[in-house]
Amino acid sequence: MEETSGGVTPVEVALPKHILDVWVIILIILATILVMTSLVLCPATAVIIYRVRTHPMRNGVV
């Protein structure tokens, strides 16, 4: 076995490469927020549209 006379090889110092870039992580977070928001809002808007179509306004109140 050879011994190095001090110092660390540049391969050991190199930082590990991230699995995903930072901008990809930000895009995934934004897409997740968009999907969750649509999952929350779409059923509510569907119910409101259904109620407006099936129950016409009688007293001006939906």
Predicted model as a PDB file, atoms N, CA, C, CB and O in Angstrom, pLDDT in the B-factor column:
MODEL        1                                                                  
ATOM      1  N   MET A   1       0.838  -1.191   0.000  1.00 50.00           N  
ATOM      2  CA  MET A   1       0.000   0.000   0.000  1.00 50.00           C  
ATOM      3  C   MET A   1       0.876   1.245   0.000  1.00 50.00           C  
ATOM      4  CB  MET A   1      -0.950   0.003   1.216  1.00 50.00           C  
ATOM      5  O   MET A   1       1.902   1.309   0.677  1.00 50.00           O  
ATOM      6  N   GLU A   2       0.454   2.204  -0.757  1.00 53.00           N  
ATOM      7  CA  GLU A   2       1.203   3.453  -0.764  1.00 53.00           C  
ATOM      8  C   GLU A   2       0.561   4.419   0.214  1.00 53.00           C  
ATOM      9  CB  GLU A   2       1.260   4.063  -2.184  1.00 53.00           C  
ATOM     10  O   GLU A   2      -0.661   4.472   0.355  1.00 53.00           O  
ATOM     11  N   GLU A   3       1.387   5.158   0.864  1.00 54.00           N  
ATOM     12  CA  GLU A   3       0.876   6.172   1.788  1.00 54.00           C  
ATOM     13  C   GLU A   3       1.097   7.537   1.169  1.00 54.00           C  
ATOM     14  CB  GLU A   3       1.567   6.075   3.184  1.00 54.00           C  
ATOM     15  O   GLU A   3       2.158   7.816   0.612  1.00 54.00           O  
ATOM     16  N   THR A   4       0.071   8.396   1.273  1.00 55.00           N  
ATOM     17  CA  THR A   4       0.239   9.750   0.777  1.00 55.00           C  
ATOM     18  C   THR A   4       0.925  10.553   1.867  1.00 55.00           C  
ATOM     19  CB  THR A   4      -1.129  10.389   0.370  1.00 55.00           C  
ATOM     20  O   THR A   4       0.661  10.359   3.054  1.00 55.00           O  
ATOM     21  N   SER A   5       1.789  11.436   1.468  1.00 58.00           N  
ATOM     22  CA  SER A   5       2.573  12.181   2.449  1.00 58.00           C  
ATOM     23  C   SER A   5       1.823  13.431   2.906  1.00 58.00           C  
ATOM     24  CB  SER A   5       3.939  12.566   1.862  1.00 58.00           C  
ATOM     25  O   SER A   5       2.422  14.501   3.013  1.00 58.00           O  
ATOM     26  N   GLY A   6       0.557  13.315   3.171  1.00 56.00           N  
ATOM     27  CA  GLY A   6      -0.213  14.463   3.677  1.00 56.00           C  
ATOM     28  C   GLY A   6      -1.111  15.030   2.589  1.00 56.00           C  
ATOM     29  O   GLY A   6      -0.900  14.804   1.398  1.00 56.00           O  
ATOM     30  N   GLY A   7      -2.108  15.766   3.028  1.00 57.00           N  
ATOM     31  CA  GLY A   7      -3.034  16.368   2.081  1.00 57.00           C  
ATOM     32  C   GLY A   7      -4.092  15.364   1.643  1.00 57.00           C  
ATOM     33  O   GLY A   7      -3.949  14.157   1.840  1.00 57.00           O  
ATOM     34  N   VAL A   8      -5.131  15.880   1.057  1.00 55.00           N  
ATOM     35  CA  VAL A   8      -6.235  15.032   0.623  1.00 55.00           C  
ATOM     36  C   VAL A   8      -6.330  15.147  -0.883  1.00 55.00           C  
ATOM     37  CB  VAL A   8      -7.584  15.433   1.313  1.00 55.00           C  
ATOM     38  O   VAL A   8      -6.121  16.225  -1.440  1.00 55.00           O  
ATOM     39  N   THR A   9      -6.639  14.066  -1.536  1.00 55.00           N  
ATOM     40  CA  THR A   9      -6.769  14.120  -2.990  1.00 55.00           C  
ATOM     41  C   THR A   9      -8.012  14.921  -3.366  1.00 55.00           C  
ATOM     42  CB  THR A   9      -6.837  12.694  -3.592  1.00 55.00           C  
ATOM     43  O   THR A   9      -8.996  14.933  -2.627  1.00 55.00           O  
ATOM     44  N   PRO A  10      -7.964  15.580  -4.500  1.00 51.00           N  
ATOM     45  CA  PRO A  10      -9.116  16.424  -4.898  1.00 51.00           C  
ATOM     46  C   PRO A  10     -10.395  15.624  -5.052  1.00 51.00           C  
ATOM     47  CB  PRO A  10      -8.817  17.143  -6.207  1.00 51.00           C  
ATOM     48  O   PRO A  10     -11.480  16.194  -4.931  1.00 51.00           O  
ATOM     49  N   VAL A  11     -10.314  14.335  -5.312  1.00 52.00           N  
ATOM     50  CA  VAL A  11     -11.522  13.531  -5.484  1.00 52.00           C  
ATOM     51  C   VAL A  11     -12.282  13.447  -4.170  1.00 52.00           C  
ATOM     52  CB  VAL A  11     -11.173  12.118  -5.994  1.00 52.00           C  
ATOM     53  O   VAL A  11     -13.513  13.454  -4.173  1.00 52.00           O  
ATOM     54  N   GLU A  12     -11.590  13.368  -3.068  1.00 55.00           N  
ATOM     55  CA  GLU A  12     -12.241  13.262  -1.765  1.00 55.00           C  
ATOM     56  C   GLU A  12     -12.859  14.583  -1.330  1.00 55.00           C  
ATOM     57  CB  GLU A  12     -11.248  12.793  -0.722  1.00 55.00           C  
ATOM     58  O   GLU A  12     -13.840  14.596  -0.586  1.00 55.00           O  
ATOM     59  N   VAL A  13     -12.293  15.691  -1.789  1.00 57.00           N  
ATOM     60  CA  VAL A  13     -12.783  17.003  -1.374  1.00 57.00           C  
ATOM     61  C   VAL A  13     -14.014  17.414  -2.169  1.00 57.00           C  
ATOM     62  CB  VAL A  13     -11.688  18.052  -1.532  1.00 57.00           C  
ATOM     63  O   VAL A  13     -14.822  18.209  -1.689  1.00 57.00           O  
ATOM     64  N   ALA A  14     -14.167  16.888  -3.367  1.00 60.00           N  
ATOM     65  CA  ALA A  14     -15.260  17.300  -4.246  1.00 60.00           C  
ATOM     66  C   ALA A  14     -16.608  17.047  -3.565  1.00 60.00           C  
ATOM     67  CB  ALA A  14     -15.187  16.547  -5.598  1.00 60.00           C  
ATOM     68  O   ALA A  14     -16.845  15.988  -2.985  1.00 60.00           O  
ATOM     69  N   LEU A  15     -17.473  18.045  -3.654  1.00 58.00           N  
ATOM     70  CA  LEU A  15     -18.804  17.921  -3.050  1.00 58.00           C  
ATOM     71  C   LEU A  15     -19.646  16.956  -3.869  1.00 58.00           C  
ATOM     72  CB  LEU A  15     -19.503  19.302  -2.952  1.00 58.00           C  
ATOM     73  O   LEU A  15     -19.498  16.897  -5.089  1.00 58.00           O  
ATOM     74  N   PRO A  16     -20.519  16.205  -3.227  1.00 64.00           N  
ATOM     75  CA  PRO A  16     -21.372  15.292  -3.987  1.00 64.00           C  
ATOM     76  C   PRO A  16     -22.373  16.068  -4.835  1.00 64.00           C  
ATOM     77  CB  PRO A  16     -22.110  14.333  -3.042  1.00 64.00           C  
ATOM     78  O   PRO A  16     -22.914  17.087  -4.406  1.00 64.00           O  
ATOM     79  N   LYS A  17     -22.607  15.571  -6.039  1.00 69.00           N  
ATOM     80  CA  LYS A  17     -23.563  16.242  -6.931  1.00 69.00           C  
ATOM     81  C   LYS A  17     -24.969  15.987  -6.421  1.00 69.00           C  
ATOM     82  CB  LYS A  17     -23.414  15.747  -8.405  1.00 69.00           C  
ATOM     83  O   LYS A  17     -25.319  14.869  -6.044  1.00 69.00           O  
ATOM     84  N   HIS A  18     -25.773  17.054  -6.417  1.00 69.00           N  
ATOM     85  CA  HIS A  18     -27.155  16.918  -5.969  1.00 69.00           C  
ATOM     86  C   HIS A  18     -27.930  16.063  -6.963  1.00 69.00           C  
ATOM     87  CB  HIS A  18     -27.823  18.307  -5.805  1.00 69.00           C  
ATOM     88  O   HIS A  18     -27.635  16.047  -8.158  1.00 69.00           O  
ATOM     89  N   ILE A  19     -28.919  15.357  -6.446  1.00 76.00           N  
ATOM     90  CA  ILE A  19     -29.721  14.504  -7.322  1.00 76.00           C  
ATOM     91  C   ILE A  19     -30.499  15.365  -8.315  1.00 76.00           C  
ATOM     92  CB  ILE A  19     -30.690  13.621  -6.493  1.00 76.00           C  
ATOM     93  O   ILE A  19     -30.530  15.074  -9.511  1.00 76.00           O  
ATOM     94  N   LEU A  20     -31.120  16.418  -7.813  1.00 75.00           N  
ATOM     95  CA  LEU A  20     -31.848  17.351  -8.673  1.00 75.00           C  
ATOM     96  C   LEU A  20     -31.306  18.754  -8.463  1.00 75.00           C  
ATOM     97  CB  LEU A  20     -33.372  17.305  -8.385  1.00 75.00           C  
ATOM     98  O   LEU A  20     -30.837  19.096  -7.378  1.00 75.00           O  
ATOM     99  N   ASP A  21     -31.376  19.558  -9.508  1.00 85.00           N  
ATOM    100  CA  ASP A  21     -30.961  20.951  -9.367  1.00 85.00           C  
ATOM    101  C   ASP A  21     -31.969  21.705  -8.521  1.00 85.00           C  
ATOM    102  CB  ASP A  21     -30.806  21.622 -10.746  1.00 85.00           C  
ATOM    103  O   ASP A  21     -33.088  21.244  -8.296  1.00 85.00           O  
ATOM    104  N   VAL A  22     -31.551  22.875  -8.055  1.00 87.00           N  
ATOM    105  CA  VAL A  22     -32.417  23.668  -7.179  1.00 87.00           C  
ATOM    106  C   VAL A  22     -33.667  24.111  -7.926  1.00 87.00           C  
ATOM    107  CB  VAL A  22     -31.661  24.894  -6.632  1.00 87.00           C  
ATOM    108  O   VAL A  22     -34.762  24.098  -7.363  1.00 87.00           O  
ATOM    109  N   TRP A  23     -33.517  24.499  -9.180  1.00 89.00           N  
ATOM    110  CA  TRP A  23     -34.683  24.997  -9.923  1.00 89.00           C  
ATOM    111  C   TRP A  23     -35.687  23.880 -10.182  1.00 89.00           C  
ATOM    112  CB  TRP A  23     -34.245  25.625 -11.254  1.00 89.00           C  
ATOM    113  O   TRP A  23     -36.887  24.140 -10.264  1.00 89.00           O  
ATOM    114  N   VAL A  24     -35.222  22.652 -10.311  1.00 89.00           N  
ATOM    115  CA  VAL A  24     -36.149  21.532 -10.497  1.00 89.00           C  
ATOM    116  C   VAL A  24     -36.949  21.305  -9.219  1.00 89.00           C  
ATOM    117  CB  VAL A  24     -35.384  20.240 -10.894  1.00 89.00           C  
ATOM    118  O   VAL A  24     -38.148  21.035  -9.277  1.00 89.00           O  
ATOM    119  N   ILE A  25     -36.295  21.412  -8.073  1.00 90.00           N  
ATOM    120  CA  ILE A  25     -36.992  21.248  -6.788  1.00 90.00           C  
ATOM    121  C   ILE A  25     -38.038  22.339  -6.613  1.00 90.00           C  
ATOM    122  CB  ILE A  25     -35.988  21.276  -5.610  1.00 90.00           C  
ATOM    123  O   ILE A  25     -39.148  22.071  -6.153  1.00 90.00           O  
ATOM    124  N   ILE A  26     -37.687  23.576  -6.982  1.00 93.00           N  
ATOM    125  CA  ILE A  26     -38.651  24.688  -6.871  1.00 93.00           C  
ATOM    126  C   ILE A  26     -39.842  24.449  -7.799  1.00 93.00           C  
ATOM    127  CB  ILE A  26     -37.968  26.047  -7.214  1.00 93.00           C  
ATOM    128  O   ILE A  26     -40.984  24.698  -7.413  1.00 93.00           O  
ATOM    129  N   LEU A  27     -39.584  23.966  -9.022  1.00 94.00           N  
ATOM    130  CA  LEU A  27     -40.691  23.677  -9.942  1.00 94.00           C  
ATOM    131  C   LEU A  27     -41.587  22.565  -9.400  1.00 94.00           C  
ATOM    132  CB  LEU A  27     -40.148  23.285 -11.325  1.00 94.00           C  
ATOM    133  O   LEU A  27     -42.808  22.630  -9.541  1.00 94.00           O  
ATOM    134  N   ILE A  28     -40.996  21.553  -8.785  1.00 94.00           N  
ATOM    135  CA  ILE A  28     -41.798  20.470  -8.211  1.00 94.00           C  
ATOM    136  C   ILE A  28     -42.661  20.991  -7.073  1.00 94.00           C  
ATOM    137  CB  ILE A  28     -40.895  19.331  -7.711  1.00 94.00           C  
ATOM    138  O   ILE A  28     -43.828  20.617  -6.956  1.00 94.00           O  
ATOM    139  N   ILE A  29     -42.092  21.856  -6.230  1.00 96.00           N  
ATOM    140  CA  ILE A  29     -42.871  22.422  -5.116  1.00 96.00           C  
ATOM    141  C   ILE A  29     -44.024  23.263  -5.646  1.00 96.00           C  
ATOM    142  CB  ILE A  29     -41.969  23.278  -4.195  1.00 96.00           C  
ATOM    143  O   ILE A  29     -45.145  23.156  -5.149  1.00 96.00           O  
ATOM    144  N   LEU A  30     -43.763  24.100  -6.650  1.00 97.00           N  
ATOM    145  CA  LEU A  30     -44.828  24.942  -7.209  1.00 97.00           C  
ATOM    146  C   LEU A  30     -45.908  24.094  -7.875  1.00 97.00           C  
ATOM    147  CB  LEU A  30     -44.246  25.939  -8.223  1.00 97.00           C  
ATOM    148  O   LEU A  30     -47.096  24.392  -7.747  1.00 97.00           O  
ATOM    149  N   ALA A  31     -45.507  23.048  -8.581  1.00 96.00           N  
ATOM    150  CA  ALA A  31     -46.492  22.173  -9.214  1.00 96.00           C  
ATOM    151  C   ALA A  31     -47.335  21.453  -8.171  1.00 96.00           C  
ATOM    152  CB  ALA A  31     -45.799  21.157 -10.121  1.00 96.00           C  
ATOM    153  O   ALA A  31     -48.537  21.266  -8.359  1.00 96.00           O  
ATOM    154  N   THR A  32     -46.701  21.048  -7.068  1.00 96.00           N  
ATOM    155  CA  THR A  32     -47.442  20.385  -5.997  1.00 96.00           C  
ATOM    156  C   THR A  32     -48.460  21.331  -5.375  1.00 96.00           C  
ATOM    157  CB  THR A  32     -46.482  19.865  -4.924  1.00 96.00           C  
ATOM    158  O   THR A  32     -49.600  20.940  -5.122  1.00 96.00           O  
ATOM    159  N   ILE A  33     -48.052  22.574  -5.128  1.00 96.00           N  
ATOM    160  CA  ILE A  33     -48.990  23.569  -4.575  1.00 96.00           C  
ATOM    161  C   ILE A  33     -50.154  23.786  -5.535  1.00 96.00           C  
ATOM    162  CB  ILE A  33     -48.268  24.916  -4.298  1.00 96.00           C  
ATOM    163  O   ILE A  33     -51.304  23.879  -5.106  1.00 96.00           O  
ATOM    164  N   LEU A  34     -49.862  23.867  -6.831  1.00 96.00           N  
ATOM    165  CA  LEU A  34     -50.916  24.083  -7.824  1.00 96.00           C  
ATOM    166  C   LEU A  34     -51.890  22.910  -7.857  1.00 96.00           C  
ATOM    167  CB  LEU A  34     -50.306  24.297  -9.214  1.00 96.00           C  
ATOM    168  O   LEU A  34     -53.103  23.110  -7.921  1.00 96.00           O  
ATOM    169  N   VAL A  35     -51.366  21.695  -7.814  1.00 94.00           N  
ATOM    170  CA  VAL A  35     -52.233  20.518  -7.844  1.00 94.00           C  
ATOM    171  C   VAL A  35     -53.088  20.439  -6.584  1.00 94.00           C  
ATOM    172  CB  VAL A  35     -51.399  19.240  -7.997  1.00 94.00           C  
ATOM    173  O   VAL A  35     -54.284  20.162  -6.670  1.00 94.00           O  
ATOM    174  N   MET A  36     -52.500  20.674  -5.428  1.00 95.00           N  
ATOM    175  CA  MET A  36     -53.272  20.606  -4.181  1.00 95.00           C  
ATOM    176  C   MET A  36     -54.345  21.698  -4.138  1.00 95.00           C  
ATOM    177  CB  MET A  36     -52.335  20.737  -2.962  1.00 95.00           C  
ATOM    178  O   MET A  36     -55.458  21.456  -3.671  1.00 95.00           O  
ATOM    179  N   THR A  37     -54.015  22.891  -4.621  1.00 93.00           N  
ATOM    180  CA  THR A  37     -55.009  23.965  -4.654  1.00 93.00           C  
ATOM    181  C   THR A  37     -56.161  23.605  -5.570  1.00 93.00           C  
ATOM    182  CB  THR A  37     -54.370  25.277  -5.107  1.00 93.00           C  
ATOM    183  O   THR A  37     -57.320  23.853  -5.236  1.00 93.00           O  
ATOM    184  N   SER A  38     -55.859  23.027  -6.716  1.00 91.00           N  
ATOM    185  CA  SER A  38     -56.935  22.648  -7.638  1.00 91.00           C  
ATOM    186  C   SER A  38     -57.784  21.519  -7.056  1.00 91.00           C  
ATOM    187  CB  SER A  38     -56.352  22.221  -8.997  1.00 91.00           C  
ATOM    188  O   SER A  38     -58.996  21.483  -7.270  1.00 91.00           O  
ATOM    189  N   LEU A  39     -57.158  20.599  -6.322  1.00 91.00           N  
ATOM    190  CA  LEU A  39     -57.930  19.524  -5.694  1.00 91.00           C  
ATOM    191  C   LEU A  39     -58.869  20.065  -4.621  1.00 91.00           C  
ATOM    192  CB  LEU A  39     -56.992  18.482  -5.085  1.00 91.00           C  
ATOM    193  O   LEU A  39     -59.940  19.504  -4.387  1.00 91.00           O  
ATOM    194  N   VAL A  40     -58.471  21.144  -3.975  1.00 90.00           N  
ATOM    195  CA  VAL A  40     -59.334  21.732  -2.946  1.00 90.00           C  
ATOM    196  C   VAL A  40     -60.431  22.572  -3.578  1.00 90.00           C  
ATOM    197  CB  VAL A  40     -58.512  22.586  -1.973  1.00 90.00           C  
ATOM    198  O   VAL A  40     -61.579  22.520  -3.138  1.00 90.00           O  
ATOM    199  N   LEU A  41     -60.092  23.349  -4.610  1.00 89.00           N  
ATOM    200  CA  LEU A  41     -61.051  24.315  -5.159  1.00 89.00           C  
ATOM    201  C   LEU A  41     -62.005  23.725  -6.188  1.00 89.00           C  
ATOM    202  CB  LEU A  41     -60.313  25.453  -5.780  1.00 89.00           C  
ATOM    203  O   LEU A  41     -63.144  24.181  -6.292  1.00 89.00           O  
ATOM    204  N   CYS A  42     -61.578  22.735  -6.944  1.00 88.00           N  
ATOM    205  CA  CYS A  42     -62.433  22.214  -8.020  1.00 88.00           C  
ATOM    206  C   CYS A  42     -63.732  21.583  -7.508  1.00 88.00           C  
ATOM    207  CB  CYS A  42     -61.666  21.191  -8.828  1.00 88.00           C  
ATOM    208  O   CYS A  42     -64.784  21.856  -8.086  1.00 88.00           O  
ATOM    209  N   PRO A  43     -63.718  20.763  -6.468  1.00 89.00           N  
ATOM    210  CA  PRO A  43     -64.993  20.229  -5.985  1.00 89.00           C  
ATOM    211  C   PRO A  43     -65.932  21.328  -5.488  1.00 89.00           C  
ATOM    212  CB  PRO A  43     -64.744  19.228  -4.870  1.00 89.00           C  
ATOM    213  O   PRO A  43     -67.144  21.252  -5.693  1.00 89.00           O  
ATOM    214  N   ALA A  44     -65.374  22.344  -4.840  1.00 87.00           N  
ATOM    215  CA  ALA A  44     -66.215  23.434  -4.345  1.00 87.00           C  
ATOM    216  C   ALA A  44     -66.856  24.195  -5.494  1.00 87.00           C  
ATOM    217  CB  ALA A  44     -65.398  24.389  -3.478  1.00 87.00           C  
ATOM    218  O   ALA A  44     -68.047  24.505  -5.442  1.00 87.00           O  
ATOM    219  N   THR A  45     -66.087  24.500  -6.525  1.00 88.00           N  
ATOM    220  CA  THR A  45     -66.664  25.219  -7.658  1.00 88.00           C  
ATOM    221  C   THR A  45     -67.658  24.338  -8.408  1.00 88.00           C  
ATOM    222  CB  THR A  45     -65.559  25.699  -8.608  1.00 88.00           C  
ATOM    223  O   THR A  45     -68.656  24.838  -8.929  1.00 88.00           O  
ATOM    224  N   ALA A  46     -67.397  23.034  -8.469  1.00 87.00           N  
ATOM    225  CA  ALA A  46     -68.347  22.141  -9.130  1.00 87.00           C  
ATOM    226  C   ALA A  46     -69.674  22.123  -8.377  1.00 87.00           C  
ATOM    227  CB  ALA A  46     -67.770  20.716  -9.232  1.00 87.00           C  
ATOM    228  O   ALA A  46     -70.738  22.125  -8.997  1.00 87.00           O  
ATOM    229  N   VAL A  47     -69.619  22.106  -7.053  1.00 89.00           N  
ATOM    230  CA  VAL A  47     -70.850  22.124  -6.253  1.00 89.00           C  
ATOM    231  C   VAL A  47     -71.582  23.438  -6.437  1.00 89.00           C  
ATOM    232  CB  VAL A  47     -70.539  21.896  -4.764  1.00 89.00           C  
ATOM    233  O   VAL A  47     -72.807  23.449  -6.563  1.00 89.00           O  
ATOM    234  N   ILE A  48     -70.850  24.556  -6.456  1.00 89.00           N  
ATOM    235  CA  ILE A  48     -71.492  25.870  -6.635  1.00 89.00           C  
ATOM    236  C   ILE A  48     -72.156  25.951  -8.004  1.00 89.00           C  
ATOM    237  CB  ILE A  48     -70.458  27.016  -6.475  1.00 89.00           C  
ATOM    238  O   ILE A  48     -73.287  26.425  -8.113  1.00 89.00           O  
ATOM    239  N   ILE A  49     -71.473  25.496  -9.047  1.00 88.00           N  
ATOM    240  CA  ILE A  49     -72.063  25.527 -10.389  1.00 88.00           C  
ATOM    241  C   ILE A  49     -73.294  24.628 -10.445  1.00 88.00           C  
ATOM    242  CB  ILE A  49     -71.030  25.088 -11.453  1.00 88.00           C  
ATOM    243  O   ILE A  49     -74.305  25.001 -11.040  1.00 88.00           O  
ATOM    244  N   TYR A  50     -73.218  23.451  -9.835  1.00 89.00           N  
ATOM    245  CA  TYR A  50     -74.364  22.536  -9.820  1.00 89.00           C  
ATOM    246  C   TYR A  50     -75.558  23.165  -9.114  1.00 89.00           C  
ATOM    247  CB  TYR A  50     -73.988  21.217  -9.136  1.00 89.00           C  
ATOM    248  O   TYR A  50     -76.686  23.086  -9.602  1.00 89.00           O  
ATOM    249  N   ARG A  51     -75.310  23.787  -7.970  1.00 89.00           N  
ATOM    250  CA  ARG A  51     -76.420  24.389  -7.219  1.00 89.00           C  
ATOM    251  C   ARG A  51     -77.027  25.566  -7.957  1.00 89.00           C  
ATOM    252  CB  ARG A  51     -75.949  24.837  -5.845  1.00 89.00           C  
ATOM    253  O   ARG A  51     -78.242  25.762  -7.923  1.00 89.00           O  
ATOM    254  N   VAL A  52     -76.188  26.356  -8.628  1.00 88.00           N  
ATOM    255  CA  VAL A  52     -76.714  27.509  -9.377  1.00 88.00           C  
ATOM    256  C   VAL A  52     -77.558  27.030 -10.555  1.00 88.00           C  
ATOM    257  CB  VAL A  52     -75.555  28.416  -9.879  1.00 88.00           C  
ATOM    258  O   VAL A  52     -78.584  27.632 -10.870  1.00 88.00           O  
ATOM    259  N   ARG A  53     -77.128  25.947 -11.205  1.00 87.00           N  
ATOM    260  CA  ARG A  53     -77.883  25.459 -12.369  1.00 87.00           C  
ATOM    261  C   ARG A  53     -79.169  24.751 -11.970  1.00 87.00           C  
ATOM    262  CB  ARG A  53     -77.023  24.517 -13.190  1.00 87.00           C  
ATOM    263  O   ARG A  53     -80.190  24.897 -12.642  1.00 87.00           O  
ATOM    264  N   THR A  54     -79.132  23.986 -10.886  1.00 88.00           N  
ATOM    265  CA  THR A  54     -80.319  23.202 -10.541  1.00 88.00           C  
ATOM    266  C   THR A  54     -81.302  23.965  -9.675  1.00 88.00           C  
ATOM    267  CB  THR A  54     -79.912  21.944  -9.836  1.00 88.00           C  
ATOM    268  O   THR A  54     -82.499  23.679  -9.693  1.00 88.00           O  
ATOM    269  N   HIS A  55     -80.808  24.933  -8.918  1.00 81.00           N  
ATOM    270  CA  HIS A  55     -81.705  25.721  -8.061  1.00 81.00           C  
ATOM    271  C   HIS A  55     -81.627  27.177  -8.485  1.00 81.00           C  
ATOM    272  CB  HIS A  55     -81.334  25.563  -6.547  1.00 81.00           C  
ATOM    273  O   HIS A  55     -80.790  27.930  -7.986  1.00 81.00           O  
ATOM    274  N   PRO A  56     -82.491  27.573  -9.400  1.00 70.00           N  
ATOM    275  CA  PRO A  56     -82.445  28.987  -9.833  1.00 70.00           C  
ATOM    276  C   PRO A  56     -82.756  29.922  -8.666  1.00 70.00           C  
ATOM    277  CB  PRO A  56     -83.448  29.238 -10.993  1.00 70.00           C  
ATOM    278  O   PRO A  56     -83.459  29.556  -7.724  1.00 70.00           O  
ATOM    279  N   MET A  57     -82.223  31.121  -8.752  1.00 68.00           N  
ATOM    280  CA  MET A  57     -82.398  32.093  -7.660  1.00 68.00           C  
ATOM    281  C   MET A  57     -83.875  32.479  -7.545  1.00 68.00           C  
ATOM    282  CB  MET A  57     -81.518  33.365  -7.900  1.00 68.00           C  
ATOM    283  O   MET A  57     -84.498  32.926  -8.507  1.00 68.00           O  
ATOM    284  N   ARG A  58     -84.401  32.295  -6.361  1.00 63.00           N  
ATOM    285  CA  ARG A  58     -85.800  32.660  -6.137  1.00 63.00           C  
ATOM    286  C   ARG A  58     -85.891  33.988  -5.417  1.00 63.00           C  
ATOM    287  CB  ARG A  58     -86.525  31.575  -5.336  1.00 63.00           C  
ATOM    288  O   ARG A  58     -86.632  34.878  -5.834  1.00 63.00           O  
ATOM    289  N   ASN A  59     -85.142  34.122  -4.342  1.00 58.00           N  
ATOM    290  CA  ASN A  59     -85.237  35.340  -3.535  1.00 58.00           C  
ATOM    291  C   ASN A  59     -83.980  36.204  -3.695  1.00 58.00           C  
ATOM    292  CB  ASN A  59     -85.450  34.982  -2.050  1.00 58.00           C  
ATOM    293  O   ASN A  59     -83.727  37.091  -2.880  1.00 58.00           O  
ATOM    294  N   GLY A  60     -83.214  35.948  -4.723  1.00 58.00           N  
ATOM    295  CA  GLY A  60     -81.978  36.704  -4.894  1.00 58.00           C  
ATOM    296  C   GLY A  60     -80.842  36.121  -4.068  1.00 58.00           C  
ATOM    297  O   GLY A  60     -79.743  36.675  -4.051  1.00 58.00           O  
ATOM    298  N   VAL A  61     -81.093  35.014  -3.384  1.00 56.00           N  
ATOM    299  CA  VAL A  61     -80.057  34.386  -2.582  1.00 56.00           C  
ATOM    300  C   VAL A  61     -79.796  33.021  -3.188  1.00 56.00           C  
ATOM    301  CB  VAL A  61     -80.470  34.279  -1.071  1.00 56.00           C  
ATOM    302  O   VAL A  61     -80.724  32.275  -3.499  1.00 56.00           O  
ATOM    303  N   VAL A  62     -78.526  32.705  -3.350  1.00 53.00           N  
ATOM    304  CA  VAL A  62     -78.186  31.412  -3.953  1.00 53.00           C  
ATOM    305  C   VAL A  62     -78.406  30.318  -2.933  1.00 53.00           C  
ATOM    306  CB  VAL A  62     -76.720  31.393  -4.465  1.00 53.00           C  
ATOM    307  O   VAL A  62     -78.182  29.144  -3.229  1.00 53.00           O  
TER     308      VAL A  62                                                      
ENDMDL                                                                          
END                                                                             
